[in-house]
Amino acid sequence: MKTHAAALLVTLLAAQCLAGAADLEPAVRARVEAEYPRLFDLYKHLHANPEISFQEEKTAARIADELKQAGFEVTAKVGGHGVVGVLKNGPGPTVLVRTDLDGLPVLEETGLPYASKARTKDDQGKEVPAMHACGHDVHMTSFIGTARVLTALRDRWSGTLVFIGQAAEERVGGAKRMLAEGLFTRFPRPDFCLALHVASDLPAGTVGHTEGYALANSDTVDIVVRGVSGHGAWPHMTKDPIVLSAQIILALQTIVSRETSPTDPAVVTVGSIHGGTKHNIIPDEVRLQLTMRSYSDAVREASIAALRRIVLGQALAAGIPEKLLPTVSISEEGARSTYNDPVLTQRVAASISRWISPGNVVPKGAVMGAEDFGLYGRTEHKVPICIFWLGTITKESVNESIKTGKTLPSLHSSKFAPVPEPTLKTGVTAMSAAVLDLVGKK
């Protein structure tokens, strides 16, 4: 019953906003055009100066300063380097807009004049390159552009905006930290949460939307398979962890093929196996690194339980002594799936379609990539959330890829290079349209 009431309310609100959208659109477009030169400069600065997860001090300071200049009341260091900007503008809904701040330890090879040459040290003290290989520079620039547009048009909407810069998305730790430090209690609790993410397979100027599950649960698993080492010529005197690891790897494939419903997507991938030092030595240890993906929490929990059972069962069958049974570690940096509220997503897609033409707003299938934005919809408050996709590649490149099968640089690629225009203008316009549809004056 509550679901039907919520759907009806959203539909009525959308209908009421439609009448005022026609004359609002030119005002937004004019503001976007006016802001673009400064936004492009901001984008180039952010692109050239990435900071990796948990190190976003300078990036956070820049975003905080930009929000202050746009008229927001800003609080820094919320959940590490997280930034929260609040703009109250009369009665009405509260809308949260999120951007992520962090780059990746990737050596940029785009050849752009503003390419990153940054280097830093990771958690282990190792020097690594840094690059915005996942488009967070586009996210931040679109975020600031939207903040400027909405501030300039305060007479056209009523409500409260909560704009947050979230650290450590790439290590899925930032959202958790911000929520733990009172994002929904210290600051106005949102009625809706919005975000955008670049897409490496959509033409610039387009927006993709996904109802329901949009991004996956992601779990990082480390397995240490132990045995009894010895000479390769006397294998009967050993307990070979390499053979046992091979049996475990093959058995793990049955989690998806034989233990999960064919209608429930899931992935179990062994991405790394390391063991042994020489041709004729049977080692005493092999290390496996895995990623597991799913959408539903039930499938995730069942897959993890099956993995633990299979690893233990294979070891027992091989006669491994109890003190040498394998260990299974699930990283705390796992992400939970992102579920786009269908009613909100339909409304967001419709509002964006009115502003950038329906032909440039397209449905997009769910992916097995992961994000921590989904956590904002998983609290006790069950806030409706929606993350949509922003095209970044020239139409010519996309068409060539379709025609020839040539692979486009993907997210996290050292060669991923978004086209700033019209990508940034579309990002600002689309997010402004979505927010204004939710807080527009009636």
C-alpha positions as CSV (number, residue, x, y, z in Angstrom):
1,M,0.0,0.0,0.0
2,K,2.8,2.4,0.9
3,T,4.6,1.6,-2.4
4,H,1.4,2.6,-4.4
5,A,1.0,5.8,-2.3
6,A,4.7,6.8,-2.9
7,A,4.4,6.1,-6.6
8,L,1.2,8.2,-6.8
9,L,2.9,11.1,-4.9
10,V,5.9,11.1,-7.3
11,T,3.6,11.0,-10.3
12,L,1.6,14.0,-9.1
13,L,4.7,16.0,-8.2
14,A,6.2,15.3,-11.6
15,A,3.0,16.4,-13.3
16,Q,2.9,19.6,-11.3
17,C,6.6,20.4,-12.2
18,L,6.1,19.8,-15.9
19,A,4.2,23.1,-16.4
20,G,7.1,25.2,-15.2
21,A,9.8,23.2,-16.9
22,A,9.5,24.8,-20.3
23,D,10.6,28.3,-19.3
24,L,13.2,27.0,-16.8
25,E,15.1,25.0,-19.3
26,P,16.4,28.1,-21.3
27,A,17.5,29.7,-18.0
28,V,19.5,26.6,-17.0
29,R,21.1,26.2,-20.5
30,A,22.1,29.9,-20.5
31,R,23.7,29.4,-17.0
32,V,25.5,26.2,-18.1
33,E,27.0,28.0,-21.1
34,A,28.1,30.9,-19.0
35,E,29.7,28.7,-16.4
36,Y,31.4,26.3,-18.9
37,P,34.8,28.1,-19.4
38,R,35.4,28.1,-15.6
39,L,34.1,24.6,-15.3
40,F,36.5,23.4,-18.0
41,D,39.4,25.0,-16.1
42,L,38.2,23.3,-13.0
43,Y,38.0,20.0,-14.8
44,K,41.6,20.3,-16.2
45,H,42.9,21.1,-12.7
46,L,41.1,18.1,-11.2
47,H,42.2,15.8,-14.0
48,A,45.8,16.8,-13.6
49,N,45.9,16.6,-9.8
50,P,44.3,13.3,-8.8
51,E,44.6,11.8,-5.3
52,I,44.0,8.1,-4.5
53,S,41.6,6.8,-2.0
54,F,41.9,8.0,1.6
55,Q,44.4,10.7,0.4
56,E,42.0,13.2,-1.1
57,E,43.0,16.2,1.2
58,K,43.6,18.8,-1.5
59,T,40.8,17.6,-3.7
60,A,38.4,17.8,-0.8
61,A,39.6,21.3,0.1
62,R,39.0,22.5,-3.5
63,I,35.5,21.0,-3.6
64,A,34.7,22.5,-0.2
65,D,35.9,25.9,-1.4
66,E,33.9,25.7,-4.6
67,L,30.7,24.8,-2.6
68,K,31.3,27.8,-0.3
69,Q,31.7,30.1,-3.3
70,A,28.4,28.7,-4.6
71,G,26.6,29.7,-1.4
72,F,26.5,26.4,0.5
73,E,27.2,26.0,4.2
74,V,30.1,23.6,4.2
75,T,31.4,21.1,6.7
76,A,34.7,19.4,6.0
77,K,36.3,16.1,7.2
78,V,33.0,14.1,7.5
79,G,34.1,10.5,7.3
80,G,37.8,11.2,6.6
81,H,38.1,13.7,3.7
82,G,34.3,13.8,3.1
83,V,32.7,17.2,2.4
84,V,29.1,18.2,3.1
85,G,27.5,21.3,1.7
86,V,24.0,22.4,2.7
87,L,21.8,25.0,1.0
88,K,18.4,25.7,2.6
89,N,15.9,27.5,0.4
90,G,12.5,27.4,2.0
91,P,10.1,24.5,2.6
92,G,10.2,21.4,0.4
93,P,12.0,18.2,-0.3
94,T,15.6,17.5,0.7
95,V,17.8,16.2,-2.2
96,L,21.2,14.8,-1.7
97,V,23.7,14.9,-4.6
98,R,26.9,12.9,-4.3
99,T,30.2,13.1,-6.1
100,D,33.2,10.9,-5.5
101,L,36.7,12.5,-5.1
102,D,39.4,9.8,-5.5
103,G,41.6,8.8,-8.4
104,L,43.3,5.4,-9.1
105,P,46.9,4.2,-8.9
106,V,47.1,4.1,-12.8
107,L,49.8,5.6,-15.0
108,E,47.9,7.9,-17.5
109,E,48.6,7.3,-21.2
110,T,46.0,9.4,-22.8
111,G,48.4,12.0,-24.3
112,L,46.1,14.8,-23.2
113,P,47.8,18.2,-22.6
114,Y,46.4,18.2,-19.1
115,A,47.2,14.6,-18.4
116,S,48.1,13.6,-14.9
117,K,51.8,13.3,-14.0
118,A,51.0,12.9,-10.3
119,R,52.8,10.3,-8.2
120,T,52.1,9.4,-4.6
121,K,52.7,6.6,-2.1
122,D,50.1,3.9,-1.4
123,D,49.3,2.3,2.0
124,Q,52.4,0.2,1.8
125,G,54.6,3.1,1.2
126,K,55.2,2.2,-2.5
127,E,55.4,5.0,-5.0
128,V,52.6,4.8,-7.5
129,P,51.2,7.0,-10.3
130,A,47.7,8.5,-10.0
131,M,45.0,9.1,-12.6
132,H,41.3,9.9,-12.7
133,A,40.8,6.7,-14.8
134,C,37.2,6.3,-13.6
135,G,36.0,9.8,-14.4
136,H,35.6,11.2,-10.9
137,D,37.0,14.5,-12.3
138,V,33.9,14.6,-14.6
139,H,31.7,13.8,-11.6
140,M,33.2,16.6,-9.5
141,T,33.0,19.2,-12.3
142,S,29.4,18.3,-13.1
143,F,28.6,18.4,-9.3
144,I,30.1,21.9,-8.9
145,G,28.4,23.1,-12.1
146,T,25.0,21.9,-10.8
147,A,25.6,23.6,-7.5
148,R,26.3,26.9,-9.3
149,V,23.3,26.6,-11.5
150,L,20.9,25.8,-8.7
151,T,22.3,28.7,-6.5
152,A,21.8,31.1,-9.4
153,L,18.2,30.0,-9.8
154,R,17.2,29.9,-6.2
155,D,14.0,31.8,-7.0
156,R,12.8,28.9,-9.1
157,W,12.9,26.1,-6.5
158,S,12.1,25.5,-2.8
159,G,13.7,22.9,-0.6
160,T,17.0,21.8,0.8
161,L,20.1,20.6,-1.1
162,V,22.8,18.4,0.5
163,F,25.8,18.2,-1.8
164,I,28.4,15.7,-0.6
165,G,31.9,15.1,-1.8
166,Q,32.7,11.5,-0.8
167,A,36.2,10.1,-0.5
168,A,37.4,6.6,-1.1
169,E,34.7,5.3,-3.5
170,E,37.3,3.2,-5.3
171,R,37.9,1.3,-2.1
172,V,34.2,1.4,-1.2
173,G,34.9,2.9,2.2
174,G,33.8,6.5,1.9
175,A,30.0,6.1,2.0
176,K,30.3,3.8,5.1
177,R,32.4,6.4,6.9
178,M,30.2,9.3,6.1
179,L,27.1,7.5,7.3
180,A,28.9,6.4,10.4
181,E,29.8,10.0,11.2
182,G,26.2,11.1,11.0
183,L,25.5,12.1,7.4
184,F,21.8,11.4,7.9
185,T,21.6,12.8,11.5
186,R,24.0,15.8,11.7
187,F,22.7,17.1,8.4
188,P,19.2,17.3,6.8
189,R,18.1,13.7,6.0
190,P,17.4,13.4,2.3
191,D,14.1,12.5,0.7
192,F,16.0,11.5,-2.4
193,C,19.7,10.7,-3.3
194,L,21.2,11.3,-6.7
195,A,24.5,10.6,-8.4
196,L,25.9,10.2,-11.9
197,H,28.7,8.1,-13.2
198,V,30.6,8.3,-16.5
199,A,30.1,5.5,-19.0
200,S,32.9,4.5,-21.4
201,D,30.5,3.0,-24.0
202,L,27.9,5.8,-24.4
203,P,28.3,8.8,-26.7
204,A,28.9,12.2,-25.1
205,G,25.7,14.0,-24.9
206,T,23.7,10.9,-23.8
207,V,22.4,9.7,-20.5
208,G,21.7,6.1,-19.5
209,H,19.3,5.0,-16.8
210,T,18.8,1.6,-15.1
211,E,15.8,0.7,-12.9
212,G,16.3,-1.7,-10.0
213,Y,19.7,-3.3,-9.6
214,A,22.3,-1.1,-11.4
215,L,25.6,-2.2,-9.8
216,A,26.6,-5.4,-8.0
217,N,27.7,-6.7,-4.7
218,S,31.4,-7.1,-4.8
219,D,33.5,-9.2,-2.4
220,T,37.2,-9.6,-2.4
221,V,38.3,-13.0,-1.1
222,D,41.8,-14.2,-0.1
223,I,42.3,-18.0,0.3
224,V,45.5,-19.5,1.7
225,V,45.8,-23.2,0.8
226,R,48.3,-24.9,3.0
227,G,50.1,-28.3,2.6
228,V,53.2,-30.2,3.5
229,S,56.2,-29.3,1.3
230,G,58.7,-31.7,-0.1
231,H,60.7,-32.9,-3.2
232,G,58.8,-33.1,-6.4
233,A,60.2,-36.6,-7.0
234,W,58.6,-37.9,-3.8
235,P,55.1,-36.4,-4.0
236,H,53.7,-39.2,-1.8
237,M,55.6,-37.8,1.1
238,T,53.8,-34.4,0.8
239,K,50.4,-32.8,0.8
240,D,50.5,-30.8,-2.4
241,P,48.7,-27.4,-2.1
242,I,49.1,-26.7,-5.8
243,V,47.0,-29.8,-6.8
244,L,44.6,-28.9,-4.0
245,S,44.3,-25.3,-5.3
246,A,43.5,-26.6,-8.8
247,Q,40.7,-28.8,-7.4
248,I,39.4,-25.9,-5.3
249,I,39.4,-23.6,-8.4
250,L,37.5,-26.1,-10.5
251,A,35.0,-26.8,-7.7
252,L,34.3,-23.1,-7.1
253,Q,32.9,-22.9,-10.7
254,T,29.9,-25.0,-9.5
255,I,28.8,-22.2,-7.2
256,V,27.3,-20.3,-10.2
257,S,26.7,-23.2,-12.5
258,R,25.1,-25.6,-10.1
259,E,24.2,-23.8,-6.8
260,T,22.7,-20.5,-8.1
261,S,19.5,-20.1,-10.0
262,P,20.1,-19.4,-13.7
263,T,17.8,-16.3,-13.3
264,D,20.1,-14.9,-10.5
265,P,23.3,-13.3,-11.9
266,A,26.5,-14.2,-10.1
267,V,30.2,-14.3,-10.8
268,V,33.1,-16.1,-9.1
269,T,36.5,-15.2,-10.6
270,V,39.9,-16.4,-9.4
271,G,42.1,-13.5,-10.5
272,S,45.4,-14.6,-9.0
273,I,47.2,-17.8,-7.9
274,H,50.7,-17.8,-6.5
275,G,52.7,-20.7,-5.1
276,G,56.0,-22.4,-5.3
277,T,59.5,-21.4,-6.1
278,K,61.1,-24.1,-8.3
279,H,60.3,-26.9,-10.7
280,N,61.0,-29.8,-8.3
281,I,59.8,-28.4,-5.0
282,I,56.3,-28.9,-3.8
283,P,55.5,-25.8,-1.7
284,D,53.8,-25.6,1.6
285,E,51.5,-22.8,0.6
286,V,49.5,-21.4,-2.3
287,R,47.6,-18.1,-2.3
288,L,44.4,-17.4,-4.3
289,Q,42.7,-14.0,-4.8
290,L,39.1,-13.9,-5.9
291,T,36.3,-11.5,-6.7
292,M,32.7,-12.5,-6.2
293,R,29.8,-10.5,-7.7
294,S,26.0,-10.7,-7.4
295,Y,23.0,-8.4,-7.1
296,S,20.7,-9.9,-4.4
297,D,22.0,-10.2,-0.8
298,A,20.6,-13.7,-0.7
299,V,22.8,-14.8,-3.6
300,R,25.8,-13.1,-2.1
301,E,25.4,-14.8,1.3
302,A,24.8,-18.2,-0.3
303,S,27.8,-17.8,-2.6
304,I,30.1,-17.0,0.3
305,A,28.8,-19.9,2.4
306,A,29.3,-22.3,-0.6
307,L,32.8,-21.0,-1.1
308,R,33.8,-21.7,2.5
309,R,32.2,-25.2,2.4
310,I,33.9,-26.1,-0.9
311,V,37.3,-24.9,0.2
312,L,37.1,-26.8,3.5
313,G,35.6,-29.9,1.9
314,Q,38.3,-30.2,-0.8
315,A,41.0,-29.8,1.9
316,L,39.5,-32.5,4.1
317,A,39.1,-34.8,1.0
318,A,42.9,-34.3,0.3
319,G,43.7,-35.4,3.9
320,I,45.1,-32.0,5.0
321,P,45.7,-32.0,8.8
322,E,43.4,-29.9,10.9
323,K,46.1,-27.5,11.8
324,L,46.8,-26.8,8.1
325,L,43.3,-26.4,6.8
326,P,42.9,-23.5,4.4
327,T,42.0,-20.0,5.6
328,V,39.3,-17.8,3.9
329,S,39.3,-14.1,4.4
330,I,36.6,-11.8,3.1
331,S,37.8,-8.1,2.8
332,E,35.9,-5.4,4.6
333,E,36.2,-3.3,1.5
334,G,33.4,-5.2,-0.2
335,A,30.6,-3.2,-1.8
336,R,26.9,-3.8,-1.6
337,S,24.7,-3.7,-4.7
338,T,23.2,-0.4,-5.8
339,Y,19.4,-0.6,-6.3
340,N,17.9,2.3,-8.2
341,D,14.4,3.0,-6.9
342,P,12.3,2.3,-10.0
343,V,9.8,5.2,-9.4
344,L,12.5,7.7,-8.8
345,T,14.5,6.5,-11.7
346,Q,11.5,6.8,-14.0
347,R,11.0,10.4,-12.8
348,V,14.7,11.3,-13.2
349,A,14.8,9.8,-16.7
350,A,11.6,11.7,-17.7
351,S,12.9,15.0,-16.4
352,I,16.2,14.6,-18.2
353,S,14.5,13.6,-21.4
354,R,12.6,16.9,-21.4
355,W,15.8,18.8,-21.4
356,I,18.3,16.9,-23.6
357,S,15.8,15.1,-25.9
358,P,14.3,11.7,-25.4
359,G,16.5,10.2,-28.0
360,N,19.6,10.9,-25.9
361,V,18.2,9.3,-22.8
362,V,18.5,5.5,-23.1
363,P,17.9,2.5,-20.9
364,K,21.1,0.7,-19.9
365,G,21.5,-2.7,-18.5
366,A,22.9,-3.5,-15.0
367,V,26.6,-4.1,-14.7
368,M,28.7,-6.3,-12.4
369,G,30.8,-3.3,-11.5
370,A,30.5,-2.0,-7.9
371,E,29.9,1.3,-6.2
372,D,29.3,2.3,-2.6
373,F,26.6,4.8,-3.5
374,G,24.1,2.1,-2.9
375,L,24.7,2.3,0.9
376,Y,22.8,5.6,1.0
377,G,19.6,3.7,0.2
378,R,20.4,0.8,2.6
379,T,20.0,2.7,5.9
380,E,17.0,2.2,8.2
381,H,15.4,5.3,6.4
382,K,15.2,3.5,3.1
383,V,15.8,6.7,1.1
384,P,15.1,6.3,-2.6
385,I,18.3,6.6,-4.7
386,C,19.2,6.9,-8.3
387,I,22.5,6.9,-10.1
388,F,22.5,7.4,-13.8
389,W,25.2,7.1,-16.5
390,L,26.8,9.9,-18.5
391,G,28.2,9.3,-22.0
392,T,31.8,10.5,-22.5
393,I,33.0,9.2,-25.9
394,T,32.6,10.7,-29.4
395,K,29.8,9.3,-31.5
396,E,32.4,8.5,-34.2
397,S,34.4,6.3,-31.8
398,V,31.3,4.5,-30.6
399,N,30.1,3.9,-34.1
400,E,33.5,2.6,-35.2
401,S,33.6,0.3,-32.2
402,I,30.2,-1.1,-33.2
403,K,31.1,-1.5,-36.8
404,T,34.6,-3.0,-36.4
405,G,34.6,-4.5,-33.0
406,K,37.4,-2.3,-31.9
407,T,37.5,-2.1,-28.1
408,L,37.0,1.3,-26.5
409,P,39.2,2.2,-23.5
410,S,37.2,1.1,-20.5
411,L,36.8,2.7,-17.1
412,H,40.1,2.2,-15.1
413,S,42.0,2.1,-18.4
414,S,45.2,4.2,-18.6
415,K,43.8,5.5,-22.0
416,F,40.3,6.4,-20.8
417,A,39.9,10.1,-22.0
418,P,36.4,11.6,-21.7
419,V,35.5,14.3,-24.2
420,P,34.9,17.4,-22.1
421,E,32.4,18.9,-24.4
422,P,29.5,18.1,-24.5
423,T,30.1,15.6,-21.6
424,L,30.4,18.3,-18.9
425,K,27.5,20.4,-20.2
426,T,25.3,17.3,-20.4
427,G,26.3,16.3,-16.8
428,V,25.4,19.7,-15.4
429,T,22.2,19.9,-17.4
430,A,21.0,16.4,-16.6
431,M,21.7,16.7,-12.8
432,S,20.2,20.2,-12.7
433,A,17.1,18.9,-14.5
434,A,16.8,15.9,-12.1
435,V,17.2,18.1,-8.9
436,L,14.9,20.9,-10.1
437,D,12.2,18.3,-10.9
438,L,12.3,17.2,-7.3
439,V,12.5,20.6,-5.6
440,G,10.9,22.9,-8.3
441,K,8.3,25.4,-7.0
442,K,4.7,24.4,-7.6
